[in-house]
Amino acid sequence: MPYNISTEQIADVAKIAEKMQRLSPRALAYVEGAVNMALALHEDNNTPKSA
């Protein structure tokens, strides 16, 4: 099942991560991991597949 993640959604998560950094570096690390995963899924789903 493909994940449809828009660039805007990724930007929103990045803004949240920035705010979280002020709260806890550990929390930021978790969000950073989620953002990286989202970016990887986004890239994978938007890369043309060769037959």
mmCIF entry with sequence, helices, sheets and N, C-alpha, C, O atoms, coordinates in Angstrom:
data_MODEL
# 
_entry.id   MODEL 
# 
_entity.id                         1 
_entity.type                       polymer 
_entity.pdbx_number_of_molecules   1 
# 
_entity_poly.entity_id                      1 
_entity_poly.type                           'polypeptide(L)' 
_entity_poly.nstd_linkage                   no 
_entity_poly.nstd_monomer                   no 
_entity_poly.pdbx_seq_one_letter_code       MPYNISTEQIADVAKIAEKMQRLSPRALAYVEGAVNMALALHEDNNTPKSA 
_entity_poly.pdbx_seq_one_letter_code_can   MPYNISTEQIADVAKIAEKMQRLSPRALAYVEGAVNMALALHEDNNTPKSA 
_entity_poly.pdbx_strand_id                 A 
# 
loop_
_entity_poly_seq.entity_id 
_entity_poly_seq.num 
_entity_poly_seq.mon_id 
_entity_poly_seq.hetero 
1 1  MET n 
1 2  PRO n 
1 3  TYR n 
1 4  ASN n 
1 5  ILE n 
1 6  SER n 
1 7  THR n 
1 8  GLU n 
1 9  GLN n 
1 10 ILE n 
1 11 ALA n 
1 12 ASP n 
1 13 VAL n 
1 14 ALA n 
1 15 LYS n 
1 16 ILE n 
1 17 ALA n 
1 18 GLU n 
1 19 LYS n 
1 20 MET n 
1 21 GLN n 
1 22 ARG n 
1 23 LEU n 
1 24 SER n 
1 25 PRO n 
1 26 ARG n 
1 27 ALA n 
1 28 LEU n 
1 29 ALA n 
1 30 TYR n 
1 31 VAL n 
1 32 GLU n 
1 33 GLY n 
1 34 ALA n 
1 35 VAL n 
1 36 ASN n 
1 37 MET n 
1 38 ALA n 
1 39 LEU n 
1 40 ALA n 
1 41 LEU n 
1 42 HIS n 
1 43 GLU n 
1 44 ASP n 
1 45 ASN n 
1 46 ASN n 
1 47 THR n 
1 48 PRO n 
1 49 LYS n 
1 50 SER n 
1 51 ALA n 
# 
_struct_asym.id          A 
_struct_asym.entity_id   1 
# 
loop_
_struct_conf.conf_type_id 
_struct_conf.id 
_struct_conf.pdbx_PDB_helix_id 
_struct_conf.beg_label_comp_id 
_struct_conf.beg_label_asym_id 
_struct_conf.beg_label_seq_id 
_struct_conf.pdbx_beg_PDB_ins_code 
_struct_conf.end_label_comp_id 
_struct_conf.end_label_asym_id 
_struct_conf.end_label_seq_id 
_struct_conf.pdbx_end_PDB_ins_code 
_struct_conf.beg_auth_comp_id 
_struct_conf.beg_auth_asym_id 
_struct_conf.beg_auth_seq_id 
_struct_conf.end_auth_comp_id 
_struct_conf.end_auth_asym_id 
_struct_conf.end_auth_seq_id 
_struct_conf.pdbx_PDB_helix_class 
_struct_conf.details 
_struct_conf.pdbx_PDB_helix_length 
HELX_P HELX_P1 AA1 THR A 7  ? LEU A 23 ? THR A 7  LEU A 23 1 ? 17 
HELX_P HELX_P2 AA2 PRO A 25 ? ASN A 45 ? PRO A 25 ASN A 45 1 ? 21 
# 
_struct_conf_type.id          HELX_P 
_struct_conf_type.criteria    ? 
_struct_conf_type.reference   ? 
# 
loop_
_atom_site.group_PDB 
_atom_site.id 
_atom_site.type_symbol 
_atom_site.label_atom_id 
_atom_site.label_alt_id 
_atom_site.label_comp_id 
_atom_site.label_asym_id 
_atom_site.label_entity_id 
_atom_site.label_seq_id 
_atom_site.pdbx_PDB_ins_code 
_atom_site.Cartn_x 
_atom_site.Cartn_y 
_atom_site.Cartn_z 
_atom_site.occupancy 
_atom_site.B_iso_or_equiv 
_atom_site.pdbx_formal_charge 
_atom_site.auth_seq_id 
_atom_site.auth_comp_id 
_atom_site.auth_asym_id 
_atom_site.auth_atom_id 
_atom_site.pdbx_PDB_model_num 
ATOM 1   N N  . MET A 1 1  ? 0.848  -1.193 0.000   1.00 0.00 ? 1  MET A N  1 
ATOM 2   C CA . MET A 1 1  ? 0.000  0.000  0.000   1.00 0.00 ? 1  MET A CA 1 
ATOM 3   C C  . MET A 1 1  ? 0.888  1.250  0.000   1.00 0.00 ? 1  MET A C  1 
ATOM 4   O O  . MET A 1 1  ? 1.672  1.451  0.928   1.00 0.00 ? 1  MET A O  1 
ATOM 5   N N  . PRO A 1 2  ? 0.771  2.075  -1.019  1.00 0.00 ? 2  PRO A N  1 
ATOM 6   C CA . PRO A 1 2  ? 1.649  3.258  -1.085  1.00 0.00 ? 2  PRO A CA 1 
ATOM 7   C C  . PRO A 1 2  ? 1.250  4.337  -0.084  1.00 0.00 ? 2  PRO A C  1 
ATOM 8   O O  . PRO A 1 2  ? 0.074  4.510  0.234   1.00 0.00 ? 2  PRO A O  1 
ATOM 9   N N  . TYR A 1 3  ? 2.239  5.043  0.393   1.00 0.00 ? 3  TYR A N  1 
ATOM 10  C CA . TYR A 1 3  ? 1.998  6.163  1.297   1.00 0.00 ? 3  TYR A CA 1 
ATOM 11  C C  . TYR A 1 3  ? 2.041  7.424  0.462   1.00 0.00 ? 3  TYR A C  1 
ATOM 12  O O  . TYR A 1 3  ? 3.016  7.666  -0.250  1.00 0.00 ? 3  TYR A O  1 
ATOM 13  N N  . ASN A 1 4  ? 0.997  8.229  0.541   1.00 0.00 ? 4  ASN A N  1 
ATOM 14  C CA . ASN A 1 4  ? 0.982  9.490  -0.192  1.00 0.00 ? 4  ASN A CA 1 
ATOM 15  C C  . ASN A 1 4  ? 1.269  10.619 0.781   1.00 0.00 ? 4  ASN A C  1 
ATOM 16  O O  . ASN A 1 4  ? 0.384  11.071 1.507   1.00 0.00 ? 4  ASN A O  1 
ATOM 17  N N  . ILE A 1 5  ? 2.506  11.064 0.786   1.00 0.00 ? 5  ILE A N  1 
ATOM 18  C CA . ILE A 1 5  ? 2.939  12.114 1.691   1.00 0.00 ? 5  ILE A CA 1 
ATOM 19  C C  . ILE A 1 5  ? 3.310  13.324 0.848   1.00 0.00 ? 5  ILE A C  1 
ATOM 20  O O  . ILE A 1 5  ? 4.192  13.252 -0.007  1.00 0.00 ? 5  ILE A O  1 
ATOM 21  N N  . SER A 1 6  ? 2.627  14.436 1.099   1.00 0.00 ? 6  SER A N  1 
ATOM 22  C CA . SER A 1 6  ? 2.905  15.632 0.306   1.00 0.00 ? 6  SER A CA 1 
ATOM 23  C C  . SER A 1 6  ? 4.113  16.373 0.852   1.00 0.00 ? 6  SER A C  1 
ATOM 24  O O  . SER A 1 6  ? 4.498  16.207 2.010   1.00 0.00 ? 6  SER A O  1 
ATOM 25  N N  . THR A 1 7  ? 4.697  17.187 0.002   1.00 0.00 ? 7  THR A N  1 
ATOM 26  C CA . THR A 1 7  ? 5.840  18.005 0.401   1.00 0.00 ? 7  THR A CA 1 
ATOM 27  C C  . THR A 1 7  ? 5.424  18.952 1.525   1.00 0.00 ? 7  THR A C  1 
ATOM 28  O O  . THR A 1 7  ? 6.214  19.242 2.423   1.00 0.00 ? 7  THR A O  1 
ATOM 29  N N  . GLU A 1 8  ? 4.175  19.436 1.471   1.00 0.00 ? 8  GLU A N  1 
ATOM 30  C CA . GLU A 1 8  ? 3.664  20.333 2.512   1.00 0.00 ? 8  GLU A CA 1 
ATOM 31  C C  . GLU A 1 8  ? 3.616  19.615 3.860   1.00 0.00 ? 8  GLU A C  1 
ATOM 32  O O  . GLU A 1 8  ? 3.959  20.200 4.887   1.00 0.00 ? 8  GLU A O  1 
ATOM 33  N N  . GLN A 1 9  ? 3.196  18.363 3.860   1.00 0.00 ? 9  GLN A N  1 
ATOM 34  C CA . GLN A 1 9  ? 3.139  17.594 5.105   1.00 0.00 ? 9  GLN A CA 1 
ATOM 35  C C  . GLN A 1 9  ? 4.535  17.410 5.686   1.00 0.00 ? 9  GLN A C  1 
ATOM 36  O O  . GLN A 1 9  ? 4.717  17.491 6.901   1.00 0.00 ? 9  GLN A O  1 
ATOM 37  N N  . ILE A 1 10 ? 5.508  17.167 4.839   1.00 0.00 ? 10 ILE A N  1 
ATOM 38  C CA . ILE A 1 10 ? 6.887  17.003 5.298   1.00 0.00 ? 10 ILE A CA 1 
ATOM 39  C C  . ILE A 1 10 ? 7.376  18.311 5.910   1.00 0.00 ? 10 ILE A C  1 
ATOM 40  O O  . ILE A 1 10 ? 8.043  18.305 6.945   1.00 0.00 ? 10 ILE A O  1 
ATOM 41  N N  . ALA A 1 11 ? 7.045  19.431 5.271   1.00 0.00 ? 11 ALA A N  1 
ATOM 42  C CA . ALA A 1 11 ? 7.434  20.744 5.792   1.00 0.00 ? 11 ALA A CA 1 
ATOM 43  C C  . ALA A 1 11 ? 6.776  21.002 7.146   1.00 0.00 ? 11 ALA A C  1 
ATOM 44  O O  . ALA A 1 11 ? 7.408  21.559 8.044   1.00 0.00 ? 11 ALA A O  1 
ATOM 45  N N  . ASP A 1 12 ? 5.510  20.601 7.301   1.00 0.00 ? 12 ASP A N  1 
ATOM 46  C CA . ASP A 1 12 ? 4.810  20.763 8.581   1.00 0.00 ? 12 ASP A CA 1 
ATOM 47  C C  . ASP A 1 12 ? 5.515  19.985 9.680   1.00 0.00 ? 12 ASP A C  1 
ATOM 48  O O  . ASP A 1 12 ? 5.707  20.498 10.783  1.00 0.00 ? 12 ASP A O  1 
ATOM 49  N N  . VAL A 1 13 ? 5.899  18.759 9.387   1.00 0.00 ? 13 VAL A N  1 
ATOM 50  C CA . VAL A 1 13 ? 6.584  17.927 10.374  1.00 0.00 ? 13 VAL A CA 1 
ATOM 51  C C  . VAL A 1 13 ? 7.935  18.537 10.736  1.00 0.00 ? 13 VAL A C  1 
ATOM 52  O O  . VAL A 1 13 ? 8.351  18.490 11.893  1.00 0.00 ? 13 VAL A O  1 
ATOM 53  N N  . ALA A 1 14 ? 8.611  19.104 9.753   1.00 0.00 ? 14 ALA A N  1 
ATOM 54  C CA . ALA A 1 14 ? 9.899  19.747 10.015  1.00 0.00 ? 14 ALA A CA 1 
ATOM 55  C C  . ALA A 1 14 ? 9.733  20.934 10.966  1.00 0.00 ? 14 ALA A C  1 
ATOM 56  O O  . ALA A 1 14 ? 10.575 21.156 11.836  1.00 0.00 ? 14 ALA A O  1 
ATOM 57  N N  . LYS A 1 15 ? 8.646  21.696 10.800  1.00 0.00 ? 15 LYS A N  1 
ATOM 58  C CA . LYS A 1 15 ? 8.366  22.833 11.696  1.00 0.00 ? 15 LYS A CA 1 
ATOM 59  C C  . LYS A 1 15 ? 8.118  22.338 13.120  1.00 0.00 ? 15 LYS A C  1 
ATOM 60  O O  . LYS A 1 15 ? 8.595  22.935 14.085  1.00 0.00 ? 15 LYS A O  1 
ATOM 61  N N  . ILE A 1 16 ? 7.373  21.248 13.239  1.00 0.00 ? 16 ILE A N  1 
ATOM 62  C CA . ILE A 1 16 ? 7.096  20.662 14.553  1.00 0.00 ? 16 ILE A CA 1 
ATOM 63  C C  . ILE A 1 16 ? 8.402  20.202 15.194  1.00 0.00 ? 16 ILE A C  1 
ATOM 64  O O  . ILE A 1 16 ? 8.624  20.416 16.386  1.00 0.00 ? 16 ILE A O  1 
ATOM 65  N N  . ALA A 1 17 ? 9.258  19.573 14.403  1.00 0.00 ? 17 ALA A N  1 
ATOM 66  C CA . ALA A 1 17 ? 10.544 19.090 14.910  1.00 0.00 ? 17 ALA A CA 1 
ATOM 67  C C  . ALA A 1 17 ? 11.384 20.249 15.439  1.00 0.00 ? 17 ALA A C  1 
ATOM 68  O O  . ALA A 1 17 ? 12.065 20.120 16.456  1.00 0.00 ? 17 ALA A O  1 
ATOM 69  N N  . GLU A 1 18 ? 11.329 21.369 14.745  1.00 0.00 ? 18 GLU A N  1 
ATOM 70  C CA . GLU A 1 18 ? 12.080 22.551 15.166  1.00 0.00 ? 18 GLU A CA 1 
ATOM 71  C C  . GLU A 1 18 ? 11.613 23.026 16.542  1.00 0.00 ? 18 GLU A C  1 
ATOM 72  O O  . GLU A 1 18 ? 12.428 23.368 17.398  1.00 0.00 ? 18 GLU A O  1 
ATOM 73  N N  . LYS A 1 19 ? 10.296 23.045 16.747  1.00 0.00 ? 19 LYS A N  1 
ATOM 74  C CA . LYS A 1 19 ? 9.738  23.450 18.040  1.00 0.00 ? 19 LYS A CA 1 
ATOM 75  C C  . LYS A 1 19 ? 10.112 22.443 19.123  1.00 0.00 ? 19 LYS A C  1 
ATOM 76  O O  . LYS A 1 19 ? 10.419 22.820 20.254  1.00 0.00 ? 19 LYS A O  1 
ATOM 77  N N  . MET A 1 20 ? 10.084 21.168 18.771  1.00 0.00 ? 20 MET A N  1 
ATOM 78  C CA . MET A 1 20 ? 10.386 20.113 19.742  1.00 0.00 ? 20 MET A CA 1 
ATOM 79  C C  . MET A 1 20 ? 11.842 20.161 20.191  1.00 0.00 ? 20 MET A C  1 
ATOM 80  O O  . MET A 1 20 ? 12.164 19.756 21.308  1.00 0.00 ? 20 MET A O  1 
ATOM 81  N N  . GLN A 1 21 ? 12.715 20.652 19.330  1.00 0.00 ? 21 GLN A N  1 
ATOM 82  C CA . GLN A 1 21 ? 14.133 20.725 19.659  1.00 0.00 ? 21 GLN A CA 1 
ATOM 83  C C  . GLN A 1 21 ? 14.347 21.543 20.932  1.00 0.00 ? 21 GLN A C  1 
ATOM 84  O O  . GLN A 1 21 ? 15.236 21.247 21.731  1.00 0.00 ? 21 GLN A O  1 
ATOM 85  N N  . ARG A 1 22 ? 13.525 22.568 21.108  1.00 0.00 ? 22 ARG A N  1 
ATOM 86  C CA . ARG A 1 22 ? 13.631 23.411 22.298  1.00 0.00 ? 22 ARG A CA 1 
ATOM 87  C C  . ARG A 1 22 ? 13.191 22.655 23.545  1.00 0.00 ? 22 ARG A C  1 
ATOM 88  O O  . ARG A 1 22 ? 13.607 22.981 24.657  1.00 0.00 ? 22 ARG A O  1 
ATOM 89  N N  . LEU A 1 23 ? 12.353 21.649 23.357  1.00 0.00 ? 23 LEU A N  1 
ATOM 90  C CA . LEU A 1 23 ? 11.849 20.889 24.496  1.00 0.00 ? 23 LEU A CA 1 
ATOM 91  C C  . LEU A 1 23 ? 12.803 19.772 24.903  1.00 0.00 ? 23 LEU A C  1 
ATOM 92  O O  . LEU A 1 23 ? 13.154 19.643 26.076  1.00 0.00 ? 23 LEU A O  1 
ATOM 93  N N  . SER A 1 24 ? 13.218 18.968 23.935  1.00 0.00 ? 24 SER A N  1 
ATOM 94  C CA . SER A 1 24 ? 14.027 17.804 24.260  1.00 0.00 ? 24 SER A CA 1 
ATOM 95  C C  . SER A 1 24 ? 14.808 17.304 23.049  1.00 0.00 ? 24 SER A C  1 
ATOM 96  O O  . SER A 1 24 ? 14.211 16.965 22.028  1.00 0.00 ? 24 SER A O  1 
ATOM 97  N N  . PRO A 1 25 ? 16.129 17.256 23.151  1.00 0.00 ? 25 PRO A N  1 
ATOM 98  C CA . PRO A 1 25 ? 16.927 16.735 22.035  1.00 0.00 ? 25 PRO A CA 1 
ATOM 99  C C  . PRO A 1 25 ? 16.569 15.286 21.700  1.00 0.00 ? 25 PRO A C  1 
ATOM 100 O O  . PRO A 1 25 ? 16.642 14.867 20.545  1.00 0.00 ? 25 PRO A O  1 
ATOM 101 N N  . ARG A 1 26 ? 16.181 14.531 22.729  1.00 0.00 ? 26 ARG A N  1 
ATOM 102 C CA . ARG A 1 26 ? 15.807 13.136 22.502  1.00 0.00 ? 26 ARG A CA 1 
ATOM 103 C C  . ARG A 1 26 ? 14.508 13.052 21.692  1.00 0.00 ? 26 ARG A C  1 
ATOM 104 O O  . ARG A 1 26 ? 14.381 12.229 20.785  1.00 0.00 ? 26 ARG A O  1 
ATOM 105 N N  . ALA A 1 27 ? 13.556 13.909 22.033  1.00 0.00 ? 27 ALA A N  1 
ATOM 106 C CA . ALA A 1 27 ? 12.297 13.947 21.281  1.00 0.00 ? 27 ALA A CA 1 
ATOM 107 C C  . ALA A 1 27 ? 12.572 14.321 19.832  1.00 0.00 ? 27 ALA A C  1 
ATOM 108 O O  . ALA A 1 27 ? 11.968 13.770 18.911  1.00 0.00 ? 27 ALA A O  1 
ATOM 109 N N  . LEU A 1 28 ? 13.487 15.262 19.640  1.00 0.00 ? 28 LEU A N  1 
ATOM 110 C CA . LEU A 1 28 ? 13.844 15.674 18.283  1.00 0.00 ? 28 LEU A CA 1 
ATOM 111 C C  . LEU A 1 28 ? 14.402 14.490 17.495  1.00 0.00 ? 28 LEU A C  1 
ATOM 112 O O  . LEU A 1 28 ? 14.092 14.319 16.316  1.00 0.00 ? 28 LEU A O  1 
ATOM 113 N N  . ALA A 1 29 ? 15.219 13.682 18.147  1.00 0.00 ? 29 ALA A N  1 
ATOM 114 C CA . ALA A 1 29 ? 15.816 12.527 17.471  1.00 0.00 ? 29 ALA A CA 1 
ATOM 115 C C  . ALA A 1 29 ? 14.731 11.574 16.961  1.00 0.00 ? 29 ALA A C  1 
ATOM 116 O O  . ALA A 1 29 ? 14.842 11.039 15.858  1.00 0.00 ? 29 ALA A O  1 
ATOM 117 N N  . TYR A 1 30 ? 13.684 11.362 17.762  1.00 0.00 ? 30 TYR A N  1 
ATOM 118 C CA . TYR A 1 30 ? 12.581 10.499 17.328  1.00 0.00 ? 30 TYR A CA 1 
ATOM 119 C C  . TYR A 1 30 ? 11.855 11.106 16.132  1.00 0.00 ? 30 TYR A C  1 
ATOM 120 O O  . TYR A 1 30 ? 11.548 10.411 15.164  1.00 0.00 ? 30 TYR A O  1 
ATOM 121 N N  . VAL A 1 31 ? 11.583 12.413 16.209  1.00 0.00 ? 31 VAL A N  1 
ATOM 122 C CA . VAL A 1 31 ? 10.878 13.080 15.115  1.00 0.00 ? 31 VAL A CA 1 
ATOM 123 C C  . VAL A 1 31 ? 11.738 13.085 13.859  1.00 0.00 ? 31 VAL A C  1 
ATOM 124 O O  . VAL A 1 31 ? 11.236 12.897 12.751  1.00 0.00 ? 31 VAL A O  1 
ATOM 125 N N  . GLU A 1 32 ? 13.036 13.302 14.040  1.00 0.00 ? 32 GLU A N  1 
ATOM 126 C CA . GLU A 1 32 ? 13.963 13.303 12.912  1.00 0.00 ? 32 GLU A CA 1 
ATOM 127 C C  . GLU A 1 32 ? 13.923 11.958 12.185  1.00 0.00 ? 32 GLU A C  1 
ATOM 128 O O  . GLU A 1 32 ? 13.927 11.904 10.956  1.00 0.00 ? 32 GLU A O  1 
ATOM 129 N N  . GLY A 1 33 ? 13.886 10.889 12.953  1.00 0.00 ? 33 GLY A N  1 
ATOM 130 C CA . GLY A 1 33 ? 13.794 9.554  12.365  1.00 0.00 ? 33 GLY A CA 1 
ATOM 131 C C  . GLY A 1 33 ? 12.514 9.392  11.560  1.00 0.00 ? 33 GLY A C  1 
ATOM 132 O O  . GLY A 1 33 ? 12.519 8.820  10.470  1.00 0.00 ? 33 GLY A O  1 
ATOM 133 N N  . ALA A 1 34 ? 11.418 9.903  12.112  1.00 0.00 ? 34 ALA A N  1 
ATOM 134 C CA . ALA A 1 34 ? 10.131 9.822  11.417  1.00 0.00 ? 34 ALA A CA 1 
ATOM 135 C C  . ALA A 1 34 ? 10.143 10.653 10.139  1.00 0.00 ? 34 ALA A C  1 
ATOM 136 O O  . ALA A 1 34 ? 9.606  10.234 9.114   1.00 0.00 ? 34 ALA A O  1 
ATOM 137 N N  . VAL A 1 35 ? 10.758 11.835 10.206  1.00 0.00 ? 35 VAL A N  1 
ATOM 138 C CA . VAL A 1 35 ? 10.852 12.697 9.024   1.00 0.00 ? 35 VAL A CA 1 
ATOM 139 C C  . VAL A 1 35 ? 11.691 12.017 7.947   1.00 0.00 ? 35 VAL A C  1 
ATOM 140 O O  . VAL A 1 35 ? 11.323 12.028 6.772   1.00 0.00 ? 35 VAL A O  1 
ATOM 141 N N  . ASN A 1 36 ? 12.811 11.429 8.341   1.00 0.00 ? 36 ASN A N  1 
ATOM 142 C CA . ASN A 1 36 ? 13.667 10.736 7.373   1.00 0.00 ? 36 ASN A CA 1 
ATOM 143 C C  . ASN A 1 36 ? 12.926 9.579  6.718   1.00 0.00 ? 36 ASN A C  1 
ATOM 144 O O  . ASN A 1 36 ? 13.070 9.339  5.519   1.00 0.00 ? 36 ASN A O  1 
ATOM 145 N N  . MET A 1 37 ? 12.130 8.861  7.514   1.00 0.00 ? 37 MET A N  1 
ATOM 146 C CA . MET A 1 37 ? 11.352 7.752  6.973   1.00 0.00 ? 37 MET A CA 1 
ATOM 147 C C  . MET A 1 37 ? 10.302 8.281  5.990   1.00 0.00 ? 37 MET A C  1 
ATOM 148 O O  . MET A 1 37 ? 10.095 7.712  4.918   1.00 0.00 ? 37 MET A O  1 
ATOM 149 N N  . ALA A 1 38 ? 9.646  9.380  6.373   1.00 0.00 ? 38 ALA A N  1 
ATOM 150 C CA . ALA A 1 38 ? 8.632  9.985  5.505   1.00 0.00 ? 38 ALA A CA 1 
ATOM 151 C C  . ALA A 1 38 ? 9.250  10.451 4.190   1.00 0.00 ? 38 ALA A C  1 
ATOM 152 O O  . ALA A 1 38 ? 8.673  10.259 3.120   1.00 0.00 ? 38 ALA A O  1 
ATOM 153 N N  . LEU A 1 39 ? 10.425 11.063 4.282   1.00 0.00 ? 39 LEU A N  1 
ATOM 154 C CA . LEU A 1 39 ? 11.115 11.521 3.072   1.00 0.00 ? 39 LEU A CA 1 
ATOM 155 C C  . LEU A 1 39 ? 11.484 10.346 2.178   1.00 0.00 ? 39 LEU A C  1 
ATOM 156 O O  . LEU A 1 39 ? 11.342 10.426 0.958   1.00 0.00 ? 39 LEU A O  1 
ATOM 157 N N  . ALA A 1 40 ? 11.954 9.266  2.771   1.00 0.00 ? 40 ALA A N  1 
ATOM 158 C CA . ALA A 1 40 ? 12.326 8.080  1.999   1.00 0.00 ? 40 ALA A CA 1 
ATOM 159 C C  . ALA A 1 40 ? 11.100 7.492  1.303   1.00 0.00 ? 40 ALA A C  1 
ATOM 160 O O  . ALA A 1 40 ? 11.168 7.117  0.132   1.00 0.00 ? 40 ALA A O  1 
ATOM 161 N N  . LEU A 1 41 ? 9.982  7.411  2.022   1.00 0.00 ? 41 LEU A N  1 
ATOM 162 C CA . LEU A 1 41 ? 8.749  6.889  1.431   1.00 0.00 ? 41 LEU A CA 1 
ATOM 163 C C  . LEU A 1 41 ? 8.267  7.810  0.317   1.00 0.00 ? 41 LEU A C  1 
ATOM 164 O O  . LEU A 1 41 ? 7.847  7.348  -0.744  1.00 0.00 ? 41 LEU A O  1 
ATOM 165 N N  . HIS A 1 42 ? 8.333  9.113  0.566   1.00 0.00 ? 42 HIS A N  1 
ATOM 166 C CA . HIS A 1 42 ? 7.903  10.110 -0.419  1.00 0.00 ? 42 HIS A CA 1 
ATOM 167 C C  . HIS A 1 42 ? 8.730  9.969  -1.696  1.00 0.00 ? 42 HIS A C  1 
ATOM 168 O O  . HIS A 1 42 ? 8.193  9.955  -2.804  1.00 0.00 ? 42 HIS A O  1 
ATOM 169 N N  . GLU A 1 43 ? 10.036 9.864  -1.521  1.00 0.00 ? 43 GLU A N  1 
ATOM 170 C CA . GLU A 1 43 ? 10.950 9.733  -2.658  1.00 0.00 ? 43 GLU A CA 1 
ATOM 171 C C  . GLU A 1 43 ? 10.676 8.433  -3.412  1.00 0.00 ? 43 GLU A C  1 
ATOM 172 O O  . GLU A 1 43 ? 10.620 8.420  -4.642  1.00 0.00 ? 43 GLU A O  1 
ATOM 173 N N  . ASP A 1 44 ? 10.505 7.341  -2.665  1.00 0.00 ? 44 ASP A N  1 
ATOM 174 C CA . ASP A 1 44 ? 10.258 6.036  -3.266  1.00 0.00 ? 44 ASP A CA 1 
ATOM 175 C C  . ASP A 1 44 ? 8.966  6.033  -4.072  1.00 0.00 ? 44 ASP A C  1 
ATOM 176 O O  . ASP A 1 44 ? 8.909  5.466  -5.163  1.00 0.00 ? 44 ASP A O  1 
ATOM 177 N N  . ASN A 1 45 ? 7.920  6.673  -3.527  1.00 0.00 ? 45 ASN A N  1 
ATOM 178 C CA . ASN A 1 45 ? 6.620  6.681  -4.204  1.00 0.00 ? 45 ASN A CA 1 
ATOM 179 C C  . ASN A 1 45 ? 6.568  7.649  -5.375  1.00 0.00 ? 45 ASN A C  1 
ATOM 180 O O  . ASN A 1 45 ? 5.659  7.575  -6.202  1.00 0.00 ? 45 ASN A O  1 
ATOM 181 N N  . ASN A 1 46 ? 7.533  8.552  -5.452  1.00 0.00 ? 46 ASN A N  1 
ATOM 182 C CA . ASN A 1 46 ? 7.536  9.523  -6.537  1.00 0.00 ? 46 ASN A CA 1 
ATOM 183 C C  . ASN A 1 46 ? 8.659  9.279  -7.542  1.00 0.00 ? 46 ASN A C  1 
ATOM 184 O O  . ASN A 1 46 ? 8.950  10.125 -8.387  1.00 0.00 ? 46 ASN A O  1 
ATOM 185 N N  . THR A 1 47 ? 9.282  8.108  -7.432  1.00 0.00 ? 47 THR A N  1 
ATOM 186 C CA . THR A 1 47 ? 10.323 7.723  -8.378  1.00 0.00 ? 47 THR A CA 1 
ATOM 187 C C  . THR A 1 47 ? 9.696  6.764  -9.387  1.00 0.00 ? 47 THR A C  1 
ATOM 188 O O  . THR A 1 47 ? 9.136  5.738  -8.998  1.00 0.00 ? 47 THR A O  1 
ATOM 189 N N  . PRO A 1 48 ? 9.782  7.083  -10.664 1.00 0.00 ? 48 PRO A N  1 
ATOM 190 C CA . PRO A 1 48 ? 9.202  6.174  -11.664 1.00 0.00 ? 48 PRO A CA 1 
ATOM 191 C C  . PRO A 1 48 ? 9.841  4.784  -11.581 1.00 0.00 ? 48 PRO A C  1 
ATOM 192 O O  . PRO A 1 48 ? 11.062 4.647  -11.497 1.00 0.00 ? 48 PRO A O  1 
ATOM 193 N N  . LYS A 1 49 ? 8.996  3.773  -11.606 1.00 0.00 ? 49 LYS A N  1 
ATOM 194 C CA . LYS A 1 49 ? 9.484  2.392  -11.528 1.00 0.00 ? 49 LYS A CA 1 
ATOM 195 C C  . LYS A 1 49 ? 9.758  1.871  -12.940 1.00 0.00 ? 49 LYS A C  1 
ATOM 196 O O  . LYS A 1 49 ? 8.950  2.049  -13.851 1.00 0.00 ? 49 LYS A O  1 
ATOM 197 N N  . SER A 1 50 ? 10.900 1.235  -13.097 1.00 0.00 ? 50 SER A N  1 
ATOM 198 C CA . SER A 1 50 ? 11.203 0.644  -14.403 1.00 0.00 ? 50 SER A CA 1 
ATOM 199 C C  . SER A 1 50 ? 10.537 -0.725 -14.493 1.00 0.00 ? 50 SER A C  1 
ATOM 200 O O  . SER A 1 50 ? 10.489 -1.466 -13.512 1.00 0.00 ? 50 SER A O  1 
ATOM 201 N N  . ALA A 1 51 ? 10.033 -1.049 -15.658 1.00 0.00 ? 51 ALA A N  1 
ATOM 202 C CA . ALA A 1 51 ? 9.301  -2.315 -15.839 1.00 0.00 ? 51 ALA A CA 1 
ATOM 203 C C  . ALA A 1 51 ? 10.238 -3.504 -15.860 1.00 0.00 ? 51 ALA A C  1 
ATOM 204 O O  . ALA A 1 51 ? 9.790  -4.641 -16.004 1.00 0.00 ? 51 ALA A O  1 
# 
